[in-house]
Amino acid sequence: MDYKKAGVDIEAGYQSVELMKKYVKETMRPEVIGGLGGFSGAFSMEAVKGMEKPVLLSGTDGVGTKIKLAFLLDKHDTVGIDCVAMCVNDVVCAGGEPLFFLDYIACGKNYPEKIAAIVKGVAEGCKQAGAALVGGETAEHPGLMPEEEYDLAGFTVGVVDEKDLITGENIKEGDILVGIASSGVHSNGFSLIRKVFEMTRESLDTYYDELGSTLGEALLVPTRIYVKALKSVKDSGVTIKGCSHITGGGFYENIPRMLPEGITAKVEKYSYEVPAVFKLIQKTGGIEEQMMYNTYNMGLGMVLAVDPADVQKTLDALCKAGETAYVVGRCEAGEKGLTIC
């Protein structure tokens, strides 16, 4: 008896690392010390020397049950982008710059090419976020997970000068809500989606005219990463008063998180076009509108609160960064919360 016969292939682990090295290398920043393969990732703090009061920010998350679709479609090179996005988008909500990222993959069996494809996606997400992929872990769990399945999670560390923290505390009546378009469903609400649609290869390969793609292609579109978008707004001279990453819990849970007491947000649902994928989910599942807005991003991945005088400058900066943005509502005096009208 040996470790391989017990279900853990150490040689496959070595092969995975070799296959992923080229992707990891593409994410490197000047502050990274050493290479891949050490017991920890080293990152110089030179990047924060010019800050008055540097504050470290952190975010951790996974992809959730969206990876079930990756299993069914045997497509593993985009869920890594989702994993990075879910972490770095939270960090930029506080005004931070993501510095580095680490991933954790738990699998039933280590198939080196599959693991390398997952890490390829992680590396792509890191490149989009400007964060270095400084390490990670692939753990083989025979007997605990089916051989063909895996789970993916990660975390990021970022930094912001304390004076640039986005806290929401200065949001006031009359401030305007600007929504930034999502790329699709992102990485939330897939447990409901898997109840609405039959989770088979045939179902996911079905083409829908309104989507302009198959169902599987539309659902697997990776989460949009907003690091460069928010940097563009900041560089334009706009002070972002509040920022909400629309993840699990949709509008109703996430938008109020950025509000101070005594301020309520009003979102006008007809201020932008809800993407077809959400309409299809709602129609097929017979889901009430409030539940849709309480579960999904409904086409807005980020919502910012800015001074009325800064609205056009904000829209211009987001357009320059390649984003589609809309004025979607305003802040009013009232009990902290959200109204969709």
HUTABEL-V977784 format. One record per residue. N is the residue number from 0. NEAR is the number of other ideal C-beta (glycine too) atoms within 8 Angstrom. Layout:
n near
N NEAR
N NEAR
//
This chain:
n near
0 3
1 5
2 6
3 9
4 6
5 8
6 9
7 9
8 10
9 8
10 7
11 11
12 11
13 8
14 9
15 14
16 10
17 7
18 11
19 14
20 9
21 7
22 14
23 12
24 8
25 8
26 13
27 8
28 11
29 6
30 11
31 13
32 6
33 6
34 4
35 9
36 4
37 9
38 2
39 5
40 11
41 9
42 13
43 9
44 7
45 7
46 8
47 8
48 6
49 3
50 8
51 6
52 7
53 10
54 10
55 7
56 11
57 9
58 13
59 8
60 11
61 9
62 11
63 9
64 7
65 13
66 12
67 10
68 13
69 13
70 9
71 11
72 10
73 6
74 7
75 10
76 10
77 12
78 16
79 17
80 15
81 16
82 18
83 18
84 16
85 15
86 16
87 18
88 17
89 11
90 15
91 15
92 12
93 12
94 12
95 11
96 11
97 16
98 13
99 14
100 19
101 13
102 14
103 10
104 14
105 8
106 16
107 12
108 10
109 12
110 8
111 10
112 7
113 10
114 15
115 12
116 10
117 15
118 17
119 12
120 17
121 18
122 15
123 12
124 18
125 14
126 9
127 11
128 14
129 10
130 16
131 14
132 16
133 10
134 9
135 11
136 8
137 10
138 8
139 13
140 9
141 11
142 4
143 5
144 11
145 5
146 7
147 6
148 9
149 11
150 10
151 14
152 11
153 16
154 11
155 18
156 11
157 16
158 13
159 13
160 10
161 9
162 6
163 8
164 10
165 12
166 7
167 13
168 5
169 7
170 13
171 7
172 7
173 8
174 14
175 13
176 15
177 16
178 16
179 15
180 13
181 14
182 9
183 9
184 16
185 13
186 13
187 13
188 10
189 14
190 8
191 11
192 11
193 10
194 6
195 9
196 9
197 5
198 9
199 7
200 7
201 7
202 10
203 15
204 9
205 8
206 7
207 12
208 5
209 7
210 13
211 5
212 8
213 11
214 13
215 11
216 9
217 13
218 14
219 13
220 9
221 12
222 13
223 10
224 13
225 13
226 15
227 11
228 13
229 13
230 10
231 12
232 14
233 10
234 7
235 10
236 4
237 11
238 6
239 13
240 12
241 13
242 16
243 12
244 11
245 14
246 11
247 7
248 9
249 16
250 13
251 11
252 10
253 14
254 15
255 11
256 8
257 14
258 16
259 9
260 5
261 7
262 14
263 13
264 16
265 12
266 16
267 8
268 8
269 4
270 10
271 10
272 4
273 8
274 10
275 8
276 11
277 13
278 10
279 11
280 15
281 11
282 7
283 8
284 9
285 5
286 10
287 5
288 7
289 7
290 8
291 14
292 13
293 10
294 11
295 11
296 12
297 12
298 11
299 15
300 14
301 15
302 16
303 15
304 17
305 14
306 9
307 8
308 4
309 10
310 12
311 6
312 10
313 15
314 11
315 9
316 13
317 15
318 10
319 7
320 11
321 6
322 10
323 7
324 11
325 10
326 10
327 12
328 11
329 9
330 16
331 10
332 6
333 8
334 5
335 10
336 9
337 11
338 8
339 8
340 6
//
